[in-house]
Amino acid sequence: MATGTVVAVCRSENKGERKKDYGLGVLLTGHGLEEDAHAGPWHRQVSLLALESIEKMRQKGLDVNPGDFAENITTEGLALTDLQLGARMKVGDEVLLEVTQIGKVCHDRCAIYYQAGDCVMPREGIFAKVLSGGKIKTGDFVTVVQNSG
C-alpha cells in the first residue's frame, strides 16, 4: 500500500485565498475541514496537494509554501496524481477519505494565480469527500487503502 505523510493542515475563512497551516484540524464526516471556507455537503469537501508539486513551483523561482495553493492537506511521499476516482485513503487513526475529483478546471485566473504567479492545483491537486471524520495533524500517515472505485 502506498503511504505518505501529512506535512500541513490548512484552512482559510474565504474561498480563493491562500490557506494558513494550523498543523492540525478536525475533518467532519460528509462536510470537510472544520472552519474552512471550502467545507460543505459537496464532492470537493477536502483538497490535497503534494509537497512535491509545491517544490516544482519553488524550482520555477516562486516563494510558495503549503497552503498557498488553497489546499487543505499537504502530503509528502505519496503520488496523489496516481490515484484514481474512488480511491480511499486513511489519514491518521480515524479519517477515511474518498477521491472525488482529480485536478480542476479554472475558468478564470484566481487570486492564488495572481499571488503566486502560477497555480499547480488545477493540474496536480485532488479532491475528496470525508467518509469518516476525526482529528488529523502534521506527521500523520496517509495510506491508500483502495485505489479504484
C-alpha positions as CSV (number, residue, x, y, z in Angstrom):
1,M,0.0,0.0,0.0
2,A,1.2,3.5,-0.9
3,T,1.9,5.6,2.2
4,G,2.8,9.3,2.7
5,T,2.8,11.8,5.5
6,V,0.8,14.9,6.3
7,V,3.1,17.9,6.3
8,A,0.4,20.6,6.7
9,V,-3.2,21.0,7.6
10,C,-4.5,24.3,6.2
11,R,-7.7,26.3,6.2
12,S,-9.0,29.8,5.3
13,E,-12.0,31.9,6.1
14,N,-12.7,32.8,2.5
15,K,-12.6,30.9,-0.8
16,G,-10.0,31.9,-3.4
17,E,-7.3,32.8,-0.9
18,R,-4.2,31.1,0.4
19,K,-4.8,29.0,3.4
20,K,-2.8,29.1,6.7
21,D,-1.1,26.0,8.1
22,Y,-2.5,25.2,11.6
23,G,-0.8,21.8,11.8
24,L,-4.0,20.1,13.0
25,G,-7.7,20.1,12.3
26,V,-10.9,18.1,12.5
27,L,-12.4,16.6,9.5
28,L,-16.2,16.3,9.7
29,T,-18.0,13.4,8.1
30,G,-19.8,14.5,4.9
31,H,-18.6,18.1,5.3
32,G,-14.8,18.7,5.2
33,L,-12.3,20.5,7.4
34,E,-13.9,22.3,10.3
35,E,-13.7,26.1,10.0
36,D,-12.6,26.0,6.3
37,A,-14.3,28.1,3.6
38,H,-14.5,25.2,1.2
39,A,-16.1,22.7,3.5
40,G,-19.7,21.7,2.9
41,P,-22.0,19.0,1.6
42,W,-20.5,18.6,-1.9
43,H,-17.9,16.5,-3.7
44,R,-14.9,18.7,-3.0
45,Q,-15.0,18.7,0.8
46,V,-11.2,18.4,1.2
47,S,-8.4,19.3,-1.2
48,L,-5.0,17.7,-1.2
49,L,-1.7,18.7,-2.8
50,A,1.7,17.0,-2.6
51,L,4.7,18.9,-1.3
52,E,6.5,17.6,-4.3
53,S,4.1,19.7,-6.5
54,I,4.8,22.8,-4.4
55,E,8.5,22.1,-4.9
56,K,8.0,22.2,-8.6
57,M,6.8,25.8,-8.3
58,R,9.7,26.6,-6.0
59,Q,12.1,25.4,-8.7
60,K,10.5,28.0,-11.0
61,G,11.5,30.6,-8.5
62,L,8.3,31.1,-6.7
63,D,8.2,31.7,-2.9
64,V,5.4,29.3,-2.1
65,N,4.6,27.1,0.9
66,P,1.9,24.6,2.0
67,G,-1.5,26.3,1.9
68,D,-0.5,28.8,-0.8
69,F,-2.5,26.9,-3.4
70,A,-5.6,26.7,-1.1
71,E,-5.1,23.0,-0.4
72,N,-6.4,21.7,3.0
73,I,-3.9,18.8,3.3
74,T,-0.3,18.9,2.1
75,T,1.2,15.5,1.8
76,E,4.7,14.2,1.2
77,G,5.9,10.9,-0.2
78,L,2.6,9.9,-1.9
79,A,1.9,10.3,-5.6
80,L,-1.5,11.8,-5.4
81,T,-1.8,12.2,-9.2
82,D,-1.5,8.3,-9.5
83,L,-4.8,7.9,-7.5
84,Q,-8.0,7.1,-9.3
85,L,-11.5,8.3,-8.7
86,G,-13.0,6.3,-5.9
87,A,-9.6,5.7,-4.3
88,R,-9.8,5.7,-0.5
89,M,-7.1,7.0,1.9
90,K,-6.8,6.6,5.6
91,V,-5.4,9.7,7.3
92,G,-4.1,9.3,10.9
93,D,-6.1,6.9,13.1
94,E,-9.6,7.9,12.3
95,V,-10.2,9.7,9.0
96,L,-11.2,7.9,5.7
97,L,-11.3,10.0,2.5
98,E,-12.6,9.0,-0.9
99,V,-11.2,10.8,-4.0
100,T,-14.0,12.5,-5.9
101,Q,-12.0,14.7,-8.4
102,I,-8.5,14.8,-9.8
103,G,-7.4,18.3,-10.8
104,K,-9.9,21.0,-11.7
105,V,-10.8,23.4,-14.4
106,C,-10.1,27.1,-13.6
107,H,-12.2,29.2,-15.8
108,D,-10.7,32.4,-14.5
109,R,-7.3,33.2,-13.1
110,C,-7.9,33.0,-9.3
111,A,-6.3,35.2,-6.7
112,I,-3.9,32.4,-6.0
113,Y,-2.6,32.5,-9.6
114,Y,-2.0,36.3,-9.3
115,Q,-0.4,36.0,-5.9
116,A,1.8,33.0,-6.7
117,G,2.4,33.6,-10.4
118,D,1.1,30.1,-11.3
119,C,-1.3,27.5,-9.8
120,V,-0.3,23.9,-9.7
121,M,-3.7,22.9,-8.1
122,P,-5.6,22.5,-11.3
123,R,-3.0,20.1,-12.6
124,E,-1.9,18.1,-9.6
125,G,-4.4,18.7,-6.8
126,I,-7.0,16.2,-5.8
127,F,-10.3,16.5,-4.0
128,A,-12.1,14.1,-1.7
129,K,-15.1,13.6,0.5
130,V,-14.9,12.7,4.1
131,L,-16.4,9.2,4.7
132,S,-15.3,9.0,8.3
133,G,-14.2,12.1,10.2
134,G,-11.8,12.7,13.0
135,K,-8.7,14.6,14.0
136,I,-5.6,14.9,11.8
137,K,-2.2,16.6,12.3
138,T,1.1,17.1,10.8
139,G,3.1,13.9,10.9
140,D,0.1,11.6,10.4
141,F,0.4,8.8,7.9
142,V,-1.7,8.9,4.7
143,T,-2.3,5.4,3.5
144,V,-4.0,4.4,0.3
145,V,-6.3,1.5,1.3
146,Q,-8.1,1.2,-2.1
147,N,-7.1,2.7,-5.5
148,S,-10.3,2.2,-7.6
149,G,-14.0,2.9,-7.5
